[in-house]
Amino acid sequence: MNAEIAHQHLLRSTLVLFPREMNTPEARAMILAICLQESDFEHRIQLIGNHRQWWESIKGPARGWPQFERIGIQGVLEHPATRDMARGACDVLGYPPDVATLHRAVAHNDILAVALARLALWRLPRPLPGKDYPNEAWSQYVEAWAPGKPKPDRWRPRYALAWRIVERSS
């Protein structure tokens, strides 16, 4: 998948699950940037060892384009600001609100993965940043995802690309 297709089809299909105020350019740009940062829309399962393809790395701890680990899914399911919406999304998509089940599912259900990504961002106490604030966006990404090996040098170009895609489609 590429980020433009993800924006045109995946994000639009997913964000209708939530209240309108959750479908903003800032939210779409952050989700795209995070998926680009985490997987480049190439790896459905975190690469470990010498594997170069996700299907060779079936034991990677992070799953889906946004690379969710179990703790991130658990956080969305338990947080007071997101738990009801997470359960509602699970119900609509036909999944039990169970961390292990959702962790397996996000590797192949892109709508579920993006829904959880949007909810993970919804938990943050500050509004999502605009196009001209990549440093604040980086801070919020790190706060929401807690990446084990953050790569700040990758962030700015991916954040800029995400915003170009969002602005072209608006």
Residue pairs with C-beta under 8 A, 6 or more apart in sequence:
1 10
1 41
1 65
1 110
2 41
3 32
3 35
3 36
3 41
3 161
3 162
3 165
4 165
6 32
6 35
6 41
6 65
6 110
6 114
7 28
7 32
7 165
7 166
7 169
8 169
10 110
10 111
10 114
11 28
11 31
11 32
11 114
13 111
14 110
14 111
14 114
14 115
14 118
15 22
15 23
15 27
15 28
15 114
15 118
16 23
17 85
17 88
17 89
17 92
17 111
17 115
18 85
18 89
18 115
18 118
18 119
22 118
22 122
24 128
25 130
25 166
25 167
25 170
26 127
26 128
26 129
26 130
27 118
27 121
27 128
28 162
28 166
29 128
29 131
29 137
29 159
29 162
29 163
29 165
29 166
30 121
30 128
30 129
30 137
30 140
30 141
30 162
31 66
31 114
31 117
31 118
31 121
32 161
32 162
32 165
32 166
33 137
33 141
33 155
33 158
33 159
33 161
33 162
34 66
34 117
34 141
34 144
34 145
35 41
35 65
35 66
35 117
36 158
36 161
36 162
37 141
37 151
37 154
37 155
37 158
38 62
38 65
38 66
38 67
38 145
38 147
39 64
39 65
39 66
39 67
41 65
42 54
43 53
43 54
43 57
43 67
44 54
44 55
44 63
44 64
44 65
44 107
44 108
45 54
45 55
45 57
45 58
45 60
45 62
45 63
45 107
46 54
46 57
46 60
46 61
46 62
46 63
46 67
47 53
47 54
47 57
47 60
48 57
48 59
48 60
48 61
49 57
51 57
54 60
61 69
61 70
62 68
62 69
63 69
63 103
63 104
63 106
63 107
63 113
64 106
64 107
64 109
64 110
64 112
64 113
64 116
65 110
65 113
65 114
66 106
66 113
66 114
66 116
66 117
66 120
66 145
67 145
68 103
68 106
68 113
68 116
68 117
69 103
70 99
70 100
70 103
71 146
72 116
72 120
72 145
72 146
73 99
73 102
73 103
73 106
73 116
74 99
75 120
75 123
76 82
76 83
76 86
76 116
76 119
76 120
76 123
77 83
77 86
77 87
77 97
77 99
77 102
79 119
79 123
81 122
81 123
82 119
82 120
82 122
82 123
85 119
85 122
86 97
86 115
86 116
86 119
87 97
89 112
89 115
89 116
89 119
90 96
90 97
90 102
90 112
93 109
93 111
93 112
93 115
95 101
95 102
95 105
95 109
95 112
102 112
102 116
105 112
106 112
106 113
106 116
120 144
120 145
121 128
121 140
121 144
123 144
124 140
124 143
124 144
126 136
126 140
128 137
128 140
129 136
129 137
129 140
131 163
131 167
134 155
134 156
134 159
134 160
137 155
137 159
138 152
138 155
138 159
141 147
141 155
142 150
